[in-house]
């Protein structure tokens, strides 16, 4: 074939988040002579992955935020881009608004149209919002050629059922976790001034309301009151980062909570933690819990997270956000935990959680044959 199949991924922006990292993990592994990714974003400011996307041969297109211009103008904008660029596949990651994206893709005569659910939002919408949600679900049902989800809970949220939904497990590059050496972990601990007697608690996630950093600060205050020798490392960036940093100072927790910001060495970072915490208000199948388990790391997560994240290694413990003492008890169970499971990454590979597995499944979802042609749907 003369040129690769072009896939238009619809996202808010290619910032450092779970869905975005999932896409980039795939992007790095695909055969880019066979298929190439482009991105359509509604946020125009430069994002974390933009430079890498361009380096890999991808293009970035921008549309206006639908909230600013209205659904009708947004539909026309999306349709124009898709028709002009003649994409072969549209893959939408923007939850309910995928309904508008996929309808525009149908009118632009895009043959493969995919809706992808990455999260399970817990809400009790009012009448107008409920009408919007129901309408978008109808559009997704009508105009998608494939419905994809990271897990059953996320599928039920966006589609209402899981009957014809393709469950595409979040996957990671497990080779990075298999290669970690103990000497690297020791050196990183030294650079971060972590001694062997300190309980190291980790959190990786965007500084946003859903990740519930306020709850992490409450945990820190209780641990400090109990005179526990601990440090909490917060990895990530986001709109609430400065606010959280101010709250750390206001609560006199500077010695106990360290904001590391964005890191590219997540496998190494995971290996310095004794326990990982994720007190999210809601999640689908968070990629970060796969990363933590690949490092053999015990996890305490909110019971709003899908039970599917427990892969059978007895590393994930669920706790209610209404009972902070349960969180403290679970965390302190790992105070003297010194033997991480070194065989987990290999076992996760056997279960199909390596990124290479998802590359093969996506080729099938994109209806790409072995010679790179679009198959008939």
C-alpha positions as CSV (number, residue, x, y, z in Angstrom):
1,X,0.0,0.0,0.0
2,X,1.2,3.5,-0.8
3,X,0.4,5.2,2.5
4,X,-0.6,4.3,6.0
5,X,-4.2,4.2,7.2
6,X,-4.9,7.4,9.1
7,X,-6.7,7.3,12.5
8,X,-8.2,10.5,14.0
9,X,-8.1,10.2,17.8
10,X,-10.5,12.7,19.4
11,X,-9.3,13.9,22.9
12,X,-9.5,17.0,25.0
13,X,-5.7,17.4,24.7
14,X,-2.7,15.1,24.8
15,X,-1.9,15.9,28.4
16,X,-0.3,13.4,30.8
17,X,-3.5,11.4,31.8
18,X,-4.6,7.8,31.8
19,X,-6.4,7.7,28.5
20,X,-3.7,9.8,26.8
21,X,-0.9,7.5,28.2
22,X,-2.9,4.5,26.9
23,X,-3.0,6.0,23.4
24,X,0.7,6.9,23.4
25,X,1.7,3.4,24.6
26,X,-0.1,2.0,21.6
27,X,1.2,4.7,19.3
28,X,4.9,3.9,20.1
29,X,4.3,0.2,19.3
30,X,2.2,0.2,16.2
31,X,3.7,-0.3,12.7
32,X,3.5,3.3,11.5
33,X,4.0,2.2,7.9
34,X,0.7,0.4,8.3
35,X,-1.3,2.8,10.4
36,X,-0.7,6.4,11.6
37,X,-2.3,8.3,14.4
38,X,-3.5,11.9,14.2
39,X,-5.2,13.9,17.0
40,X,-8.1,16.3,17.2
41,X,-8.1,18.3,20.4
42,X,-10.5,20.9,21.9
43,X,-7.8,22.5,24.0
44,X,-5.3,24.6,22.0
45,X,-2.6,25.1,24.6
46,X,0.5,22.9,24.1
47,X,0.2,19.5,25.8
48,X,2.7,17.1,27.3
49,X,2.7,14.6,24.4
50,X,2.5,17.1,21.5
51,X,6.2,17.0,20.6
52,X,6.4,13.2,20.7
53,X,3.3,12.9,18.5
54,X,4.9,15.1,15.8
55,X,8.2,13.2,16.1
56,X,6.3,10.0,15.4
57,X,4.7,11.5,12.3
58,X,1.3,12.4,13.8
59,X,-0.6,15.6,13.2
60,X,-2.6,17.7,15.6
61,X,-5.8,19.4,14.7
62,X,-7.8,21.8,16.9
63,X,-11.5,22.4,17.3
64,X,-13.2,24.9,19.5
65,X,-14.7,23.8,22.8
66,X,-18.3,22.8,22.2
67,X,-19.3,24.6,25.3
68,X,-18.1,27.9,23.8
69,X,-19.6,27.6,20.3
70,X,-22.6,25.2,20.7
71,X,-23.2,21.7,19.5
72,X,-24.3,22.7,15.9
73,X,-21.2,24.7,15.1
74,X,-19.1,22.1,16.8
75,X,-20.6,19.4,14.6
76,X,-19.9,21.4,11.4
77,X,-16.3,22.0,12.5
78,X,-15.7,18.3,13.2
79,X,-17.3,17.3,9.9
80,X,-15.2,19.7,7.9
81,X,-11.9,18.5,9.4
82,X,-12.8,14.8,8.9
83,X,-14.0,15.4,5.3
84,X,-11.1,17.5,4.3
85,X,-8.4,15.2,5.7
86,X,-10.1,12.0,4.5
87,X,-9.4,9.8,7.5
88,X,-10.0,6.1,7.4
89,X,-10.8,5.7,11.1
90,X,-12.2,7.9,13.8
91,X,-11.5,6.8,17.4
92,X,-13.2,9.0,20.0
93,X,-12.1,9.1,23.6
94,X,-14.3,12.0,24.8
95,X,-17.1,10.1,26.6
96,X,-20.6,11.2,25.9
97,X,-19.6,13.8,23.3
98,X,-18.5,10.9,21.1
99,X,-22.1,10.9,20.0
100,X,-21.6,14.2,18.1
101,X,-18.1,13.2,16.9
102,X,-19.3,9.8,15.4
103,X,-22.3,11.4,13.8
104,X,-20.1,13.9,12.1
105,X,-17.8,11.1,11.1
106,X,-20.7,9.2,9.5
107,X,-21.7,12.3,7.5
108,X,-18.0,12.8,6.5
109,X,-18.2,9.2,5.2
110,X,-15.6,7.7,7.5
111,X,-16.0,3.9,7.3
112,X,-14.7,3.0,10.8
113,X,-16.1,4.9,13.8
114,X,-15.2,3.9,17.3
115,X,-16.4,5.1,20.7
116,X,-14.0,4.4,23.6
117,X,-15.0,4.6,27.3
118,X,-12.2,5.2,29.7
119,X,-14.1,6.1,32.9
120,X,-17.1,5.4,35.0
121,X,-18.6,8.6,36.4
122,X,-20.8,8.3,39.4
123,X,-23.6,11.0,39.1
124,X,-27.2,11.7,39.7
125,X,-27.9,14.1,36.8
126,X,-30.7,16.6,36.8
127,X,-33.4,16.5,34.1
128,X,-31.6,18.6,31.4
129,X,-28.3,16.7,31.9
130,X,-30.1,13.4,31.9
131,X,-31.7,14.3,28.5
132,X,-28.3,15.2,27.1
133,X,-26.7,11.9,28.3
134,X,-29.6,9.8,26.9
135,X,-29.4,11.6,23.5
136,X,-25.6,11.1,23.3
137,X,-26.0,7.4,24.1
138,X,-28.5,7.1,21.3
139,X,-26.1,8.8,18.9
140,X,-23.2,6.6,19.9
141,X,-25.4,3.5,19.4
142,X,-26.5,4.7,16.0
143,X,-23.3,6.0,14.5
144,X,-20.5,3.8,16.0
145,X,-19.2,0.8,14.1
146,X,-17.5,-0.4,17.3
147,X,-18.0,0.3,21.0
148,X,-14.9,-0.1,23.1
149,X,-14.3,0.1,26.9
150,X,-11.4,-0.3,29.3
151,X,-13.7,-2.4,31.6
152,X,-17.2,-3.4,32.4
153,X,-18.0,-0.5,34.8
154,X,-16.9,2.0,32.2
155,X,-18.9,0.2,29.5
156,X,-22.1,0.3,31.6
157,X,-21.6,4.0,32.3
158,X,-21.3,5.1,28.6
159,X,-23.3,2.5,26.8
160,X,-25.8,1.2,29.4
161,X,-24.9,-2.4,28.8
162,X,-21.9,-4.5,27.8
163,X,-23.5,-6.9,25.4
164,X,-21.7,-5.8,22.2
165,X,-18.9,-3.8,23.7
166,X,-15.3,-4.8,23.1
167,X,-13.4,-4.8,26.4
168,X,-9.9,-3.6,25.6
169,X,-7.9,-3.9,28.8
170,X,-5.7,-1.1,29.7
171,X,-2.2,-2.3,29.0
172,X,1.3,-1.1,29.7
173,X,4.8,-1.8,28.4
174,X,5.7,-4.6,30.8
175,X,9.3,-4.9,29.6
176,X,10.1,-1.6,31.5
177,X,9.1,-3.3,34.8
178,X,10.9,-6.5,34.1
179,X,14.2,-4.6,33.6
180,X,14.1,-2.7,36.9
181,X,17.3,-3.4,38.9
182,X,17.5,-3.1,42.7
183,X,20.5,-0.9,42.4
184,X,18.5,1.7,40.4
185,X,15.9,1.7,43.2
186,X,18.5,2.3,45.9
187,X,20.1,5.2,43.9
188,X,16.7,6.9,43.4
189,X,15.9,6.6,47.1
190,X,19.2,8.2,47.9
191,X,18.5,11.1,45.5
192,X,15.1,11.6,47.1
193,X,16.5,11.4,50.7
194,X,14.5,8.3,51.6
195,X,15.9,6.2,54.4
196,X,15.1,2.6,55.1
197,X,12.9,3.3,58.1
198,X,10.5,5.6,56.2
199,X,7.1,4.4,55.1
200,X,7.0,5.6,51.5
201,X,3.4,6.2,50.1
202,X,2.9,6.9,46.5
203,X,0.3,8.5,44.3
204,X,0.4,9.1,40.5
205,X,-2.4,11.1,39.0
206,X,-3.5,14.4,37.6
207,X,-4.1,17.1,40.1
208,X,-7.9,17.3,39.5
209,X,-11.0,17.0,41.6
210,X,-11.7,13.4,40.7
211,X,-8.3,12.3,42.0
212,X,-9.2,13.6,45.5
213,X,-5.9,14.9,46.7
214,X,-7.7,16.5,49.6
215,X,-8.3,13.0,51.0
216,X,-4.6,12.3,50.7
217,X,-3.8,15.4,52.8
218,X,-6.3,14.1,55.4
219,X,-4.4,10.8,55.5
220,X,-1.1,12.6,56.0
221,X,-2.5,14.7,58.9
222,X,-3.6,11.5,60.7
223,X,-0.3,9.7,60.1
224,X,1.6,12.7,61.4
225,X,-0.6,12.9,64.5
226,X,0.2,9.2,65.1
227,X,4.0,10.0,64.8
228,X,4.4,7.7,61.9
229,X,7.7,8.1,60.0
230,X,6.4,8.5,56.5
231,X,6.6,10.4,53.2
232,X,4.0,10.8,50.5
233,X,5.1,11.4,47.0
234,X,2.7,13.0,44.5
235,X,3.5,12.5,40.9
236,X,1.6,14.5,38.2
237,X,0.4,17.9,37.0
238,X,-2.9,19.6,36.6
239,X,-5.1,22.5,37.3
240,X,-5.2,22.0,41.1
241,X,-1.5,21.5,41.6
242,X,-0.8,24.9,43.0
243,X,-3.8,24.7,45.3
244,X,-2.7,21.4,46.7
245,X,0.8,22.7,47.2
246,X,-0.6,25.6,49.2
247,X,-2.7,23.3,51.3
248,X,0.4,21.2,52.1
249,X,2.1,24.3,53.5
250,X,-1.1,25.5,55.3
251,X,-1.3,22.1,57.1
252,X,2.4,22.1,57.9
253,X,3.0,18.9,55.9
254,X,6.0,20.0,53.8
255,X,8.3,17.5,55.5
256,X,5.9,14.7,54.8
257,X,4.4,15.4,51.3
258,X,6.7,15.8,48.3
259,X,5.2,17.0,45.0
260,X,7.4,15.5,42.2
261,X,5.4,16.9,39.3
262,X,5.6,15.1,35.9
263,X,8.0,12.2,35.8
264,X,9.1,10.1,32.8
265,X,10.6,7.3,35.1
266,X,7.3,5.9,36.4
267,X,8.5,2.3,36.6
268,X,11.5,3.4,38.7
269,X,9.3,5.7,40.8
270,X,6.8,2.9,41.5
271,X,9.7,0.7,42.8
272,X,10.6,3.2,45.6
273,X,7.0,3.1,47.1
274,X,6.0,0.8,49.9
275,X,2.3,1.3,49.2
276,X,0.3,3.0,46.5
277,X,-2.9,4.9,47.2
278,X,-5.7,6.0,44.8
279,X,-8.7,7.7,46.6
280,X,-10.4,8.7,43.4
281,X,-14.1,9.8,43.5
282,X,-14.6,7.6,40.4
283,X,-12.6,5.6,37.9
284,X,-13.0,3.1,35.1
285,X,-10.0,0.8,34.9
286,X,-7.1,3.1,35.9
287,X,-3.9,2.5,34.1
288,X,-1.9,3.5,37.1
289,X,-3.1,0.5,39.1
290,X,-1.7,-1.8,36.4
291,X,1.7,0.1,36.7
292,X,1.7,-0.3,40.5
293,X,0.9,-4.0,40.3
294,X,3.6,-4.6,37.6
295,X,6.0,-3.2,40.2
296,X,4.7,-5.7,42.7
297,X,3.3,-2.8,44.8
298,X,0.5,-3.1,47.3
299,X,-2.4,-0.7,46.5
300,X,-5.2,0.8,48.6
301,X,-7.9,2.2,46.3
302,X,-11.3,3.7,46.8
303,X,-14.3,1.3,46.5
304,X,-15.6,3.5,43.7
305,X,-12.9,2.0,41.4
306,X,-13.9,-1.0,39.3
307,X,-13.1,-4.3,41.1
308,X,-11.6,-5.5,37.8
309,X,-8.4,-3.8,38.7
310,X,-7.6,-6.6,41.2
311,X,-5.9,-9.1,38.8
312,X,-5.7,-12.0,41.3
313,X,-2.4,-11.1,42.9
314,X,-3.9,-10.0,46.2
315,X,-2.2,-6.6,45.9
316,X,-5.2,-4.4,45.7
317,X,-7.3,-3.5,48.8
318,X,-10.5,-1.5,48.5
319,X,-11.6,1.0,51.1
320,X,-14.5,3.4,51.5
321,X,-14.0,7.2,51.3
322,X,-16.4,7.4,54.2
323,X,-14.0,5.6,56.5
324,X,-10.6,7.2,56.6
325,X,-9.5,5.1,59.5
326,X,-9.9,2.0,57.3
327,X,-7.4,3.7,54.9
328,X,-5.0,4.3,57.7
329,X,-5.2,0.7,58.9
330,X,-4.7,-0.7,55.4
331,X,-1.7,1.6,54.7
332,X,0.0,0.8,58.0
333,X,-0.3,-2.9,57.2
334,X,2.5,-2.3,54.7
335,X,4.7,-0.3,57.1
336,X,7.2,-3.2,57.3
337,X,6.4,-4.7,53.9
338,X,9.8,-5.2,52.3
339,X,9.3,-8.0,49.8
340,X,7.7,-6.8,46.6
341,X,6.4,-9.5,44.2
342,X,9.1,-9.7,41.5
343,X,7.1,-12.1,39.3
344,X,4.0,-10.0,38.7
345,X,5.1,-8.4,35.4
346,X,5.7,-11.8,33.8
347,X,2.3,-13.0,35.0
348,X,0.6,-9.9,33.8
349,X,2.2,-10.5,30.4
350,X,0.6,-14.0,30.3
351,X,-2.8,-12.5,31.2
352,X,-2.6,-10.2,28.2
353,X,-1.8,-6.9,29.9
354,X,1.3,-6.1,27.8
355,X,0.8,-3.3,25.2
356,X,1.6,-5.7,22.3
357,X,-1.7,-7.5,23.0
358,X,-3.6,-4.3,22.5
359,X,-1.9,-3.4,19.3
360,X,-3.1,-6.7,17.8
361,X,-6.6,-6.1,19.1
362,X,-6.8,-2.6,17.7
363,X,-5.7,-3.7,14.3
364,X,-8.8,-6.0,14.3
365,X,-11.1,-3.2,15.7
366,X,-9.8,-0.8,13.0
367,X,-10.6,-3.6,10.5
368,X,-7.0,-3.6,9.1
369,X,-6.0,-6.7,7.2
370,X,-2.5,-8.0,7.1
371,X,-1.7,-6.0,3.9
372,X,-2.8,-2.8,5.5
373,X,-6.1,-2.4,3.6
374,X,-9.4,-1.5,5.3
375,X,-11.6,-4.6,5.4
376,X,-15.3,-4.4,4.7
377,X,-17.4,-3.9,7.8
